[in-house]
C-alpha cells in the first residue's frame, strides 16, 4: 500500500515507542531455551518478532501472547527441549530470526529448514554458515549461493575461537548460541563492538558469558550447557524506532517532542552522538537501568543542524539509523559523509541505493559511495514519488523527509513499517500540530 505525506507543521507532545526489536527477539529465543516461564512486558508486537514466536511454537514451545497489553509469556522447558518442526521454519523478513536461530538449530538432534520472504532469501548467510561449519555444523544452502532456504542437519558441535570479518551482532549471537551446545568454550572477536544484548541477556538467564577488549578488538566468549532460568524482562523502547521522532523533531522547525523510556545501551546509541555532533538539541532525562540495559526519556527540540562525518567504530552502534541520518544530513547545512557502512547494502534492501534514489528525487544533493553516502545538505526538499523498496527503515526515513519537503511525497509500499513499528504513522500524526 502506498501512502502520501504532506509537509507538516511543528511536532509537539509525547510518544512511547514500541519495545526494542533486538531484545524482543532474544527474550523469546532465550526464554524458549530456559527452564520455566519468561514473562516479557512491552514486547514488540511486529511482524519480525511474531516470526520468531512462530518458529519456536513450531518447535514445541508454548508462547502466550497478549497483543493488547504487549505481553508475552514463553513457557521454556530447557536447553534440550526443542522438537523437530513438522514443516519449514518461516522467518519472514527477519534477518535476526534467521541468523540467530541458525546457531540454535545447528546443535540440535533434528534437521530443519529455514526460509523467508524474497528479501530475506537474498541476504547473505555465509557469514553464519562458515563459522557454524567450522564448529562441526552441517548446513546446505538450497540455491547454492549461500542464501536461504537453508537445510540444517543437527550435529555435534565443538567450540571455536572465531574472528568475524564483519562487526555484526547477528553473526556474533549466532555463534554464541551455537556455543551453548558445543564442546568447550566458544568465542567471537569483532573489530568494533556490535550490540551486546545477547551477552547481557544470556548472562541474566544464567549462562557463563565473558566480554573483553583485546588487542584484536572485542571478544565475547561462552561456556556450554548452562542451566538457563526463565526471567522477567521489561523491554525498553527501541532507539531505532525513536530515531525517526528524533530526526523529525530536530528538522521540523518549532518542534518539541518527549520520547519516553528509550533504550540507550551504548552499543545502540550512536545516533545520539551523531545528533550532538550535528548541533542537535536532545536532553536525556529520568535515566534508569535494568538487566544491564539503560533507558531514558529523550526531550528533542528543533535545531539548526550542520554536516558531520559518520564512520569507523561508531557504525555498528547506529547501523539501522543511517537512513534517517541521511535525512537529517539533507536538512543540515554543509556536507555529511557516511562511510565504513557497506553493510547497508545487505540489509532488508540496499539502503545506500534506496536512500540515494529517494532523496535525489526529492531534490537532495546526494551521492552513493561503495561504503556509504555523501550528502551536501541545505537544498530545499520537494515532494516526489519515492520507493520504500519494501524496507521498513526506508519507509519511515522517507516519512520524516516528507515532513520537511514542499508539497506531497508518495511512499510506495509504505505499509512495510509493520516489520518493526505497526503504529508508526498514527504515532507520527499524533505529534503534528
Ligand atoms: C540486529 C543486528 C543488526 C541490525 C539488525 C538487528 C540484532 O544486524 O541491523 O536490525 O538484533 O542483532 P547486523 O548484526 O547484521 O549488523
Boltz pocket constraint, residues with backbone or C-beta under 6 A from the ligand:
constraints:
  - pocket:
      binder: B
      contacts: [[A, 21], [A, 22], [A, 23], [A, 96], [A, 167], [A, 168], [A, 169], [A, 170], [A, 171], [A, 173], [A, 194], [A, 195], [A, 319], [A, 320], [A, 343]]
      max_distance: 6.0
